[in-house]
Amino acid sequence: MKKHILITNDDGFNAQGLLALIDALKPFYQLTIVAPATEKSACAHSLTLTKPLRFISVADDFYKLDDGTPTDCIYLSLFAMFENNKPDLVLSGINRGANMGEDITYSGTAAGAMEAALHGVPAVAISQVLRSGDQSDIDYTLATQSIVKLVERIFTQGFPLSKREFINMNVPNIAPDECKGVKITHAGYRHYGNDAHLHRNPRGEEYYWLGLHPLEWGVREGVAASMSDFDAIKEGYISLTPVKLDMTAYERQKALQAWHEI
């Protein structure tokens, strides 16, 4: 019996990266695809609680969730379609753009994998890093080849992480023969700025359009023994980062206790 993979994304059900991922895995595995009906980039780990949601069939075992987020897609799929038998793996992506450093907290792609991890299903979030300029036609060859190999390794050797952890995969925008291999990385220290642009509509009303920050990063203290996801991508490696959902700063508990007792 073929392994069963549940797939979602945050770019929408008709996104090029999602379709490339489906085409790459369809010959080898049983697939169920549940993706947002519209783009939900940077929606983070949001769950829709204020309105009903509806599965809309796109093709065999392929659904779009009307106005749903990636978290909605995984949450509802696991309970509506996999009530008695969970999928063997959840894949979220292939995202159009990087999800590295603290951007993981914004990412709807990462959130799809997070939701799977919460329910005990092994999960991988996959993102294709872009170059600046026109990205209307992206080559997902390296990304698809890499995820096929990673999935095969997961099914033959077992998922390497513990409960409530997932793999965050970022792929450099290079040809397969230019890729230097895979690096196990930590989430880098992203530099952020203000990229909100003020405009006015024909009635003179002001509105803001949020832009995209350049990929700039620094050194994260205390993790010098491993390479950051940013540095791995810059040097031509695929980045695999183990991510855990427990965000407690354990090393700061004593300091917080002492501060509280003053």
LOGU-912978 format. One line per 4 residues: their letters; for each residue z, x, y of N, C-alpha, C. Coordinates in pm, 1 decimal, padded with zeros to 6 digits. Example, Ala and Ser with C-alpha at 12.3 -4.5 7.8 and 13.67 -1.06 7.14 Angstrom:
<lozas>
AS) 00780.0/01319.0/-00569.0/00780.0/01230.0/-00450.0/00780.0/01320.0/-00330.0  00708.0/01285.0/-00225.0/00714.0/01367.0/-00106.0/00787.0/01290.0/00003.0
</lozas>
This chain:
<lozas>
MKKH) 00000.0/00083.8/-00119.9/00000.0/00000.0/00000.0/00000.0/00087.3/00124.8  -00085.4/00052.0/00220.7/-00094.3/00129.7/00343.8/00032.8/00116.6/00427.5  00068.4/00224.8/00495.3/00177.4/00219.3/00591.1/00137.5/00126.7/00706.2  00238.3/00058.1/00761.7/00213.4/-00041.9/00865.5/00264.9/00010.9/00999.7
ILIT) 00176.2/00019.2/01097.3/00209.5/00070.8/01230.5/00194.8/-00040.9/01333.7  00297.4/-00058.4/01415.8/00293.0/-00150.6/01529.0/00261.1/-00070.0/01654.5  00161.7/-00114.7/01730.6/00113.3/-00039.8/01846.9/00125.4/-00125.0/01973.0  00169.1/-00061.2/02080.9/00168.4/-00124.6/02212.7/00128.8/-00020.7/02317.0
NDDG) 00129.4/-00060.2/02443.8/00106.1/00034.1/02554.1/00155.1/-00030.6/02683.6  00132.8/00038.6/02796.4/00167.3/-00025.0/02924.8/00047.5/-00035.5/03017.9  -00070.8/00007.1/02970.9/-00191.6/00000.1/03053.1/-00269.8/-00129.3/03031.3  -00225.2/-00211.4/02937.7/-00293.9/-00336.9/02911.3/-00373.8/-00333.7/02782.4
FNAQ) -00404.0/-00452.2/02730.2/-00463.7/-00464.0/02596.9/-00604.8/-00407.0/02587.1  -00675.8/-00395.8/02699.7/-00813.2/-00346.1/02696.2/-00825.0/-00203.9/02748.2  -00713.6/-00130.6/02754.4/-00714.1/00006.4/02806.4/-00786.5/00100.4/02710.9  -00857.7/00196.1/02768.4/-00937.4/00290.1/02690.7/-00850.8/00370.1/02593.4
GLLA) -00733.9/00412.0/02637.8/-00647.4/00492.5/02552.5/-00596.4/00416.2/02432.6  -00561.7/00289.0/02451.1/-00516.5/00204.8/02340.5/-00627.7/00186.9/02238.0  -00748.3/00157.6/02285.0/-00860.4/00134.9/02194.1/-00896.7/00262.2/02118.4  -00885.2/00377.9/02184.7/-00911.9/00504.4/02116.8/-00809.4/00529.5/02007.0
LIDA) -00684.0/00496.5/02033.8/-00578.2/00513.2/01934.2/-00602.1/00422.0/01813.9  -00640.3/00299.1/01838.9/-00667.7/00204.5/01729.9/-00781.7/00255.4/01642.1  -00889.9/00299.2/01706.1/-01005.5/00348.8/01630.9/-00969.2/00469.6/01544.4  -00881.2/00555.4/01594.7/-00844.3/00677.1/01522.0/-00758.1/00646.8/01400.0
LKPF) -00674.1/00541.9/01408.2/-00577.8/00514.6/01301.0/-00623.1/00406.0/01203.7  -00717.3/00322.4/01246.2/-00759.6/00208.1/01165.0/-00807.1/00246.3/01024.2  -00878.0/00358.2/01005.4/-00924.0/00390.5/00869.5/-00811.4/00423.5/00771.8  -00693.4/00456.6/00822.2/-00588.1/00509.4/00735.5/-00467.0/00417.2/00718.4
YQLT) -00443.6/00327.2/00814.1/-00319.2/00250.6/00813.4/-00344.2/00103.7/00845.9  -00249.0/00021.4/00808.6/-00249.1/-00118.0/00851.2/-00192.3/-00123.3/00992.5  -00264.6/-00184.4/01083.1/-00224.0/-00187.0/01223.6/-00197.3/-00329.5/01270.7  -00092.9/-00343.9/01349.9/-00070.9/-00464.7/01427.9/-00057.3/-00419.7/01572.7
IVAP) -00136.7/-00478.4/01660.0/-00136.8/-00438.9/01800.9/-00087.9/-00555.4/01885.2  00013.2/-00528.3/01966.0/00063.2/-00627.3/02062.3/00081.7/-00554.7/02194.7  -00001.3/-00585.3/02291.2/-00002.8/-00512.8/02417.6/00006.0/-00609.9/02534.8  00048.1/-00562.1/02650.7/00054.3/-00649.5/02768.3/-00083.8/-00702.5/02807.2
ATEK) -00088.2/-00823.2/02857.9/-00214.9/-00881.5/02901.5/-00267.9/-00813.8/03027.4  -00177.0/-00756.9/03108.1/-00215.9/-00686.0/03229.9/-00141.2/-00553.6/03235.7  -00187.0/-00466.5/03322.6/-00123.4/-00334.8/03332.7/00022.6/-00347.8/03377.3  00110.2/-00273.3/03308.7/00252.8/-00275.9/03338.1/00306.7/-00134.6/03357.2
SACA) 00225.9/-00048.3/03415.4/00269.4/00089.9/03438.1/00395.2/00093.8/03523.4  00484.9/00187.1/03489.6/00610.0/00209.7/03562.8/00702.3/00088.1/03561.7  00689.1/00002.7/03460.6/00778.8/-00113.7/03451.2/00909.8/-00078.0/03383.5  00920.0/00045.8/03331.4/01040.8/00094.8/03265.8/01078.8/00004.9/03148.1
HSLT) 01208.6/00000.7/03115.5/01254.6/-00071.0/02996.6/01292.3/-00214.7/03034.2  01197.1/-00286.0/03094.9/01226.1/-00420.0/03145.7/01192.3/-00526.4/03042.4  01277.7/-00626.2/03036.8/01264.0/-00737.9/02944.5/01250.9/-00866.2/03026.2  01156.7/-00951.6/02991.3/01132.3/-01074.5/03067.1/01228.6/-01184.1/03023.9
LTKP) 01312.7/-01228.1/03116.4/01414.5/-01329.1/03085.9/01398.5/-01457.6/03166.7  01305.4/-01460.7/03262.1/01297.2/-01573.4/03355.2/01181.4/-01668.0/03327.5  01100.5/-01639.0/03224.4/00987.5/-01727.3/03193.3/00948.5/-01709.4/03047.2  00881.6/-01807.6/02989.0/00840.4/-01796.5/02849.0/00724.6/-01698.6/02833.3
LRFI) 00709.9/-01646.9/02711.9/00604.2/-01551.9/02679.5/00520.2/-01607.3/02565.4  00393.2/-01568.6/02561.7/00302.7/-01626.7/02462.7/00208.7/-01519.9/02407.7  00199.6/-01515.0/02273.8/00102.2/-01428.2/02208.8/-00036.4/-01492.0/02218.7  -00134.8/-01413.5/02260.6/-00273.5/-01460.3/02266.8/-00357.3/-01370.6/02177.4
SVAD) -00425.3/-01428.5/02080.1/-00503.6/-01350.7/01985.1/-00627.3/-01289.9/02052.1  -00646.9/-01161.0/02028.6/-00764.6/-01089.8/02079.1/-00862.8/-01065.1/01965.3  -00808.6/-01024.7/01850.0/-00886.2/-01000.1/01729.1/-00788.6/-01006.3/01612.0  -00835.8/-00977.2/01492.6/-00746.7/-00977.9/01377.1/-00632.3/-00879.3/01397.6
DFYK) -00508.0/-00928.3/01386.2/-00388.0/-00845.2/01401.1/-00380.1/-00775.8/01536.5  -00443.2/-00834.9/01637.0/-00445.1/-00777.8/01771.9/-00413.7/-00891.3/01869.5  -00305.0/-00873.8/01946.2/-00259.8/-00977.2/02038.7/-00228.8/-00916.9/02175.4  -00248.5/-00997.6/02278.4/-00196.4/-00963.0/02409.8/-00082.4/-01058.8/02439.6
LDDG) 00018.7/-01007.2/02507.1/00134.9/-01088.5/02541.8/00122.3/-01128.3/02687.7  00109.0/-01257.3/02709.0/00081.6/-01309.2/02842.2/00190.9/-01268.6/02940.3  00156.3/-01178.4/03033.8/00246.1/-01127.8/03137.9/00369.5/-01058.3/03080.9  00359.4/-01005.5/02960.4/00471.9/-00936.8/02898.0/00472.6/-00788.3/02927.7
TPTD) 00588.1/-00726.9/02914.2/00604.4/-00582.0/02929.7/00594.5/-00516.0/02792.1  00582.1/-00383.8/02786.4/00585.2/-00316.1/02655.7/00713.1/-00345.7/02577.2  00825.7/-00354.0/02646.5/00951.9/-00389.4/02580.3/00944.0/-00529.0/02520.2  00890.1/-00625.2/02596.3/00869.1/-00759.6/02543.2/00782.3/-00755.7/02417.6
CIYL) 00675.4/-00676.7/02422.6/00580.5/-00670.4/02311.1/00649.6/-00625.7/02183.1  00730.2/-00520.0/02192.3/00797.8/-00468.6/02072.9/00909.9/-00562.6/02031.2  00989.3/-00606.8/02124.9/01102.6/-00695.5/02094.1/01055.4/-00822.1/02022.5  00956.5/-00890.0/02081.2/00909.7/-01015.1/02022.5/00835.7/-00992.3/01890.6
SLFA) 00758.8/-00885.8/01883.9/00684.6/-00857.4/01761.3/00778.8/-00836.0/01643.7  00884.2/-00758.0/01664.9/00977.1/-00727.9/01556.7/01045.2/-00853.4/01503.8  01070.9/-00950.9/01591.2/01141.5/-01071.1/01548.8/01047.9/-01185.4/01509.7  00927.8/-01187.1/01566.3/00835.3/-01296.1/01535.6/00737.5/-01260.5/01423.5
MFEN) 00702.5/-01132.9/01410.7/00601.1/-01091.7/01313.3/00656.8/-01005.2/01200.4  00772.3/-00944.9/01222.9/00829.7/-00853.6/01123.8/00973.8/-00892.6/01091.9  00997.4/-01021.1/01081.8/01134.4/-01070.2/01064.9/01200.0/-01014.7/00938.4  01125.1/-01006.0/00830.1/01182.3/-00963.8/00701.8/01142.9/-00822.8/00661.0
NKPD) 01049.7/-00763.0/00730.4/00999.2/-00632.0/00689.2/00950.6/-00555.2/00811.5  01028.9/-00463.0/00859.9/00994.2/-00389.8/00981.4/00873.0/-00299.7/00959.0  00799.4/-00268.9/01066.5/00689.4/-00172.8/01052.5/00743.2/-00035.1/01017.1  00656.8/00047.8/00962.0/00697.2/00183.7/00925.4/00706.0/00274.8/01047.5
LVLS) 00635.2/00238.7/01153.8/00630.3/00323.2/01272.8/00582.9/00239.8/01390.9  00633.8/00272.6/01509.4/00582.3/00215.6/01634.0/00520.4/00327.4/01717.3  00400.6/00302.4/01767.8/00334.3/00394.5/01860.2/00311.2/00321.7/01991.5  00338.6/00390.6/02102.0/00318.7/00333.5/02234.6/00224.9/00424.0/02312.7
GINR) 00106.8/00374.0/02346.1/00008.2/00455.6/02417.1/-00132.5/00423.9/02366.2  -00225.5/00510.4/02389.2/-00217.5/00637.3/02462.1/-00218.7/00605.6/02611.3  -00115.1/00649.0/02681.8/-00104.2/00619.6/02823.9/-00204.1/00699.1/02906.0  -00255.2/00637.0/03010.0/-00344.1/00703.6/03105.0/-00258.4/00771.6/03211.4
GANM) -00225.8/00898.4/03188.0/-00139.8/00973.0/03278.3/-00017.1/01025.7/03207.6  00044.0/01126.9/03267.3/00158.7/01194.6/03206.7/00285.6/01110.0/03215.0  00375.4/01135.0/03121.0/00511.9/01081.5/03126.6/00606.5/01194.8/03089.7  00636.8/01278.1/03189.0/00716.8/01397.5/03166.5/00836.5/01399.1/03261.3
GEDI) 00937.0/01480.6/03226.2/01054.3/01490.5/03311.2/01122.3/01356.2/03328.6  01177.4/01333.2/03446.2/01248.5/01207.4/03472.8/01155.1/01086.8/03481.6  01024.2/01110.5/03483.3/00930.5/00998.3/03480.0/00945.9/00915.5/03353.4  01010.1/00972.6/03251.3/01036.5/00896.7/03128.6/01114.1/00769.1/03160.9
TYSG) 01201.7/00775.2/03261.9/01283.2/00658.2/03295.6/01201.1/00547.7/03361.4  01089.8/00582.6/03426.4/01001.2/00483.1/03485.9/00904.9/00422.7/03383.9  00874.1/00498.2/03281.9/00758.3/00474.2/03197.2/00768.4/00350.1/03109.1  00669.8/00262.2/03120.6/00659.2/00152.0/03027.1/00617.2/00199.6/02889.4
TAAG) 00539.6/00307.2/02884.7/00499.7/00365.9/02756.9/00621.7/00413.8/02679.6  00707.1/00490.5/02746.3/00830.3/00536.6/02681.8/00918.8/00418.9/02643.9  00918.8/00313.9/02726.5/01003.9/00197.5/02699.7/00965.7/00127.6/02570.2  00835.8/00122.6/02539.1/00794.1/00063.1/02413.5/00854.9/00136.3/02295.4
AMEA) 00856.7/00269.7/02302.3/00918.6/00350.1/02196.9/01070.6/00333.5/02197.8  01129.4/00324.7/02315.8/01274.6/00302.9/02327.1/01317.3/00175.0/02255.5  01241.4/00067.6/02278.3/01278.0/-00060.6/02219.1/01272.1/-00053.3/02067.0  01171.3/00015.1/02016.1/01162.9/00033.3/01871.1/01282.9/00111.1/01819.4
ALHG) 01320.3/00217.6/01890.6/01434.3/00299.9/01849.0/01563.0/00218.9/01847.6  01579.3/00128.1/01942.7/01698.3/00043.2/01945.5/01710.5/-00042.0/01819.0  01596.4/-00075.0/01759.8/01596.0/-00161.0/01641.4/01577.9/-00081.9/01512.0  01596.6/00048.4/01520.6/01595.1/00130.3/01401.1/01458.2/00163.6/01345.9
VPAV) 01353.4/00151.9/01427.5/01217.8/00183.0/01382.5/01174.2/00316.8/01443.4  01126.2/00411.4/01363.6/01076.9/00538.0/01418.5/00966.4/00512.2/01520.7  00964.4/00590.9/01628.8/00870.4/00560.7/01736.4/00825.2/00687.4/01808.5  00701.0/00680.8/01858.0/00642.0/00789.1/01936.2/00573.8/00728.7/02057.8
AISQ) 00603.2/00782.7/02175.8/00531.8/00748.1/02299.0/00428.0/00856.7/02324.4  00304.7/00817.5/02353.2/00193.4/00912.9/02365.5/00129.7/00898.8/02502.7  00116.0/01011.4/02573.6/00057.9/01009.0/02708.3/-00046.2/01119.0/02724.0  -00157.0/01083.3/02786.9/-00264.6/01177.8/02816.8/-00250.1/01224.8/02961.0
VLRS) -00220.1/01352.1/02980.1/-00209.3/01408.5/03114.3/-00348.0/01412.1/03177.3  -00356.4/01382.9/03306.9/-00483.3/01378.4/03377.6/-00496.5/01493.9/03474.9  -00619.4/01527.6/03506.9/-00645.7/01618.0/03617.7/-00664.2/01534.4/03743.1  -00655.3/01598.6/03858.6/-00677.0/01526.4/03984.1/-00824.5/01488.9/03996.0
GDQS) -00851.2/01388.8/04077.7/-00988.7/01345.6/04097.0/-01020.2/01220.4/04017.0  -01146.5/01194.3/03998.8/-01190.2/01072.6/03930.0/-01157.7/01081.4/03781.2  -01081.3/00984.3/03732.7/-01042.8/00982.1/03591.2/-01091.9/00853.0/03525.3  -01207.7/00805.5/03565.6/-01259.3/00681.3/03510.3/-01306.2/00697.6/03366.5
DIDY) -01345.1/00819.5/03329.3/-01392.8/00844.9/03193.7/-01311.3/00959.7/03134.8  -01208.9/00925.9/03057.6/-01115.5/01025.1/03004.0/-01150.6/01054.5/02859.5  -01146.8/01180.9/02822.8/-01171.9/01221.0/02684.7/-01039.5/01222.7/02608.8  -01022.7/01130.5/02514.7/-00900.0/01120.4/02437.0/-00910.5/01191.8/02301.5
TLAT) -01009.1/01278.6/02285.5/-01031.7/01342.5/02156.2/-00910.8/01421.8/02109.4  -00858.0/01509.2/02193.7/-00742.2/01589.5/02154.2/-00621.9/01500.3/02125.6  -00600.7/01399.4/02207.6/-00486.9/01309.6/02188.5/-00496.3/01235.8/02055.6  -00613.2/01181.0/02024.3/-00627.0/01105.8/01899.8/-00616.2/01196.8/01777.6
QSIV) -00678.6/01312.7/01784.5/-00667.9/01406.8/01672.6/-00522.6/01448.0/01650.0  -00451.0/01469.6/01757.7/-00312.2/01515.5/01748.3/-00220.8/01407.9/01693.5  -00240.3/01283.6/01736.5/-00151.9/01177.8/01689.1/-00179.3/01144.8/01543.5  -00305.0/01155.6/01499.0/-00335.4/01134.6/01357.2/-00260.0/01236.3/01272.3
KLVE) -00258.6/01361.9/01315.6/-00186.2/01466.9/01242.5/-00035.1/01442.7/01246.3  00016.2/01400.1/01361.4/00159.6/01377.0/01374.8/00204.6/01259.9/01286.9  00126.6/01152.3/01286.7/00160.9/01036.3/01205.0/00159.9/01073.8/01056.5  00060.8/01148.9/01015.1/00054.6/01193.3/00875.4/00177.6/01276.6/00839.8
RIFT) 00219.3/01362.8/00931.2/00338.2/01444.8/00906.9/00463.9/01357.0/00897.5  00473.9/01257.1/00984.1/00589.2/01166.6/00979.9/00596.1/01094.7/00845.1  00482.5/01048.6/00794.9/00482.2/00972.0/00670.6/00496.4/01059.2/00546.4  00464.4/01187.0/00556.8/00478.9/01274.8/00440.2/00611.9/01350.0/00439.7
QGFP) 00664.9/01380.7/00558.8/00786.5/01460.9/00567.1/00906.1/01383.8/00621.2  00886.1/01261.6/00665.2/00994.8/01182.6/00721.6/01005.3/01199.9/00871.5  01066.4/01101.2/00937.3/01083.9/01108.1/01082.6/01196.9/01205.0/01113.4  01175.1/01301.6/01202.7/01270.1/01411.6/01218.0/01390.4/01383.8/01306.8
LSKR) 01395.7/01267.8/01370.6/01503.5/01240.5/01465.3/01604.5/01142.3/01407.7  01714.6/01126.1/01480.1/01823.0/01039.3/01436.1/01805.5/00899.7/01495.3  01908.1/00816.0/01475.6/01903.4/00679.8/01527.6/01899.7/00680.8/01680.6  01830.2/00583.4/01734.6/01818.6/00565.0/01880.2/01762.7/00688.3/01950.3
EFIN) 01665.7/00750.9/01885.7/01591.8/00863.1/01941.3/01443.4/00841.5/01912.2  01357.2/00891.4/02002.5/01213.6/00881.3/01979.8/01144.8/01008.7/02027.9  01020.2/01025.3/01988.2/00940.9/01141.6/02029.6/00855.7/01103.4/02149.4  00863.3/01184.7/02254.4/00778.1/01166.2/02371.5/00670.0/01274.5/02368.6
MNVP) 00546.5/01232.7/02350.4/00433.4/01323.7/02331.9/00343.7/01322.1/02454.9  00316.5/01440.2/02510.7/00222.0/01453.1/02620.9/00112.6/01550.5/02579.8  -00012.0/01515.1/02611.9/-00128.7/01590.5/02567.3/-00203.4/01645.3/02689.0  -00231.7/01775.2/02691.5/-00303.5/01832.0/02806.9/-00448.3/01783.8/02811.7
NIAP) -00504.6/01784.8/02930.0/-00641.7/01738.3/02949.7/-00738.5/01854.4/02926.8  -00752.5/01893.1/02800.6/-00840.9/02003.3/02761.6/-00911.1/01965.9/02632.2  -01012.5/02043.0/02596.2/-01083.8/02020.8/02471.2/-00998.0/02066.9/02353.7  -01018.8/02009.7/02236.2/-00938.4/02048.8/02120.3/-00939.7/02198.4/02091.4
DECK) -01054.4/02264.5/02110.1/-01060.4/02408.0/02079.8/-00992.3/02494.6/02185.6  -00952.3/02433.7/02296.4/-00878.0/02505.8/02400.1/-00726.9/02491.6/02384.2  -00684.1/02397.5/02300.9/-00541.3/02371.9/02284.0/-00476.1/02485.2/02204.7  -00362.4/02533.6/02253.2/-00293.9/02645.9/02189.7/-00199.7/02602.5/02077.2
GVKI) -00180.7/02471.7/02062.1/-00090.5/02423.7/01958.3/00011.7/02326.8/02014.3  00127.0/02321.3/01949.5/00233.1/02226.6/01985.2/00359.1/02303.0/02022.8  00426.2/02256.3/02128.5/00556.3/02310.7/02167.0/00660.6/02199.0/02163.9  00776.4/02229.9/02106.3/00889.7/02138.0/02113.3/00960.9/02166.9/02244.3
THAG) 00973.9/02067.7/02329.4/01012.8/02089.0/02468.4/01134.2/02005.3/02508.1  01187.2/02038.8/02626.9/01284.4/01951.1/02690.6/01218.2/01882.8/02809.9  01276.4/01772.5/02855.2/01222.7/01700.8/02970.8/01244.4/01784.6/03096.1  01137.4/01812.3/03167.8/01144.7/01900.3/03283.7/01213.6/01836.2/03403.3
YRHY) 01232.4/01918.1/03506.3/01300.9/01878.2/03629.2/01194.1/01844.6/03732.8  01162.5/01717.1/03745.4/01053.5/01672.5/03830.8/01095.0/01671.6/03977.1  01007.3/01718.3/04065.1/01029.5/01710.1/04208.7/00966.5/01581.2/04260.7  01043.2/01506.5/04338.8/00995.3/01379.0/04392.4/00991.9/01383.5/04545.2
GNDA) 00902.1/01304.0/04599.7/00892.2/01289.3/04744.6/00868.5/01143.4/04778.1  00834.6/01118.3/04902.3/00806.7/00982.2/04946.9/00656.3/00966.9/04962.0  00596.7/00886.2/04876.8/00452.4/00865.9/04882.1/00420.0/00718.2/04905.8  00497.0/00655.8/04995.7/00472.2/00516.5/05032.0/00384.0/00512.4/05156.8
HLHR) 00274.6/00439.1/05149.2/00176.8/00435.6/05258.6/00183.2/00300.1/05329.9  00203.6/00305.2/05460.1/00212.6/00183.8/05540.4/00072.4/00138.4/05582.6  00043.7/00008.3/05563.3/-00083.7/-00049.7/05605.2/-00055.9/-00183.9/05674.2  -00160.5/-00239.3/05731.7/-00150.5/-00372.5/05792.0/-00268.6/-00456.8/05745.4
NPRG) -00241.2/-00582.8/05714.5/-00349.2/-00671.8/05672.4/-00418.2/-00729.7/05796.5  -00527.0/-00806.5/05779.1/-00599.5/-00859.4/05896.1/-00515.1/-00944.5/05989.8  -00400.4/-00994.8/05942.9/-00312.4/-01073.9/06029.2/-00206.8/-00988.5/06098.6  -00213.7/-00857.7/06078.8/-00119.8/-00768.0/06143.4/00012.2/-00750.6/06070.3
EEYY) 00023.3/-00809.2/05951.8/00147.3/-00798.0/05873.9/00151.2/-00664.2/05801.5  00265.8/-00600.4/05806.1/00280.5/-00470.1/05743.2/00305.1/-00483.7/05592.4  00249.8/-00389.1/05517.2/00280.8/-00380.1/05374.5/00272.7/-00233.2/05333.1  00334.4/-00202.4/05222.3/00337.6/-00065.4/05171.2/00266.5/-00057.4/05036.4
WLGL) 00196.4/00053.1/05017.3/00131.9/00082.5/04889.2/00190.6/00213.4/04838.0  00250.2/00206.3/04718.2/00311.8/00325.4/04661.1/00207.4/00412.0/04594.7  00207.1/00540.2/04628.1/00112.5/00634.2/04570.1/00171.2/00709.7/04452.7  00099.8/00810.4/04406.3/00142.5/00892.9/04293.2/00180.6/01031.9/04342.3
HPLE) 00294.3/01081.2/04295.6/00338.8/01214.0/04333.7/00262.0/01320.1/04255.1  00237.1/01435.7/04315.3/00177.2/01545.1/04237.4/00275.5/01594.2/04131.9  00223.3/01652.7/04024.0/00308.7/01703.3/03916.9/00368.2/01837.6/03958.0  00482.3/01830.6/04025.1/00554.6/01950.2/04066.4/00692.4/01947.4/04002.0
WGVR) 00738.8/02062.7/03959.0/00865.0/02067.3/03885.1/00937.6/02198.5/03908.0  01064.6/02199.4/03870.0/01147.4/02318.6/03881.2/01212.7/02350.4/03748.5  01306.4/02443.8/03750.8/01374.6/02486.9/03629.2/01499.6/02403.7/03609.6  01516.5/02349.1/03490.1/01636.7/02273.9/03457.4/01741.2/02370.1/03403.2
EGVA) 01858.2/02373.2/03465.5/01962.2/02469.0/03427.6/02019.4/02439.0/03288.9  02051.1/02546.2/03216.3/02119.4/02532.4/03088.3/02029.6/02510.0/02969.1  01896.7/02509.8/02988.0/01804.9/02487.4/02875.4/01695.5/02593.6/02873.8  01730.5/02714.3/02914.6/01631.4/02821.7/02925.0/01572.3/02860.7/02790.5
ASMS) 01641.1/02827.9/02680.8/01593.6/02868.1/02548.7/01469.2/02791.0/02506.0  01441.9/02676.0/02567.6/01323.3/02599.1/02531.5/01233.2/02581.4/02653.4  01110.0/02545.6/02628.0/01010.5/02525.7/02733.0/01014.2/02380.8/02779.1  00990.9/02356.7/02907.9/00984.5/02219.7/02957.1/00850.2/02157.7/02921.3
DFDA) 00845.6/02024.9/02922.9/00719.4/01955.9/02896.0/00613.3/01993.5/02999.2  00652.7/02009.1/03125.6/00557.9/02048.4/03229.4/00495.5/02185.3/03200.9  00580.9/02281.3/03165.8/00531.8/02417.0/03140.3/00442.2/02421.8/03016.5  00477.3/02344.9/02915.2/00394.7/02341.6/02794.7/00254.5/02290.8/02826.6
IKEG) 00247.2/02182.6/02903.9/00117.1/02126.9/02940.8/00038.9/02226.5/03026.1  00105.0/02290.0/03120.3/00038.1/02385.8/03207.3/-00022.4/02500.5/03127.9  00044.8/02542.1/03020.1/-00001.7/02654.4/02940.3/-00096.1/02614.3/02827.2  -00131.1/02486.0/02819.5/-00230.5/02443.0/02723.0/-00177.2/02400.9/02588.6
YISL) -00049.8/02358.5/02584.1/00011.2/02311.4/02460.6/00032.3/02160.6/02466.0  00035.3/02097.8/02350.5/00083.3/01961.1/02337.5/00235.6/01966.1/02340.7  00297.7/01875.6/02415.0/00442.6/01872.9/02429.4/00502.4/01760.5/02345.5  00600.8/01795.4/02261.9/00678.5/01696.8/02187.7/00823.8/01710.0/02230.3
TPVK) 00876.5/01606.7/02293.8/01014.2/01607.7/02342.4/01097.2/01503.6/02268.7  01206.9/01544.8/02204.4/01296.3/01446.0/02145.0/01379.7/01379.9/02254.7  01378.7/01248.1/02259.2/01449.4/01173.4/02364.1/01552.3/01082.2/02297.7  01674.2/01082.6/02352.8/01776.6/00992.9/02301.2/01814.0/00890.1/02407.8
LDMT) 01854.1/00772.5/02361.1/01884.2/00665.4/02454.1/02024.9/00673.6/02511.5  02112.7/00751.6/02449.7/02248.1/00770.0/02502.1/02240.7/00859.4/02625.7  02264.2/00801.7/02744.1/02250.4/00876.0/02869.5/02384.6/00927.1/02922.3  02488.5/00920.0/02840.8/02620.1/00965.9/02883.4/02619.9/01115.5/02912.3
AYER) 02672.3/01154.9/03027.6/02689.2/01297.5/03060.3/02824.0/01342.7/03004.8  02828.7/01372.0/02875.3/02955.6/01403.1/02808.9/03025.9/01522.0/02874.1  02948.2/01619.3/02918.6/03008.6/01739.3/02976.4/03073.5/01711.0/03111.3  03052.4/01593.1/03168.0/03110.2/01557.7/03297.9/03228.0/01461.5/03284.4
QKAL) 03262.5/01421.5/03163.8/03369.7/01323.0/03146.7/03503.8/01374.9/03197.5  03537.9/01499.1/03166.6/03666.0/01555.0/03210.5/03671.4/01565.6/03362.5  03560.2/01607.7/03421.4/03556.0/01618.4/03567.4/03573.5/01481.7/03632.3  03510.0/01380.9/03575.8/03522.7/01245.5/03630.1/03665.9/01193.5/03612.9
QAWH) 03728.5/01225.0/03498.3/03866.6/01184.8/03475.0/03960.2/01248.4/03575.6  03941.6/01379.7/03600.0/04024.8/01450.6/03696.3/04005.5/01395.0/03836.5  03882.7/01365.8/03874.1/03852.0/01307.4/04005.3/03918.3/01170.0/04020.7  03914.8/01091.6/03913.1/03970.4/00956.7/03917.1/04122.5/00958.6/03931.9
EI) 04185.7/01063.6/03880.9/04331.4/01070.9/03883.0/04389.2/01130.6/04011.1  04301.8/01177.4/04098.6/04350.3/01235.4/04226.1/04412.6/01127.0/04313.7
</lozas>
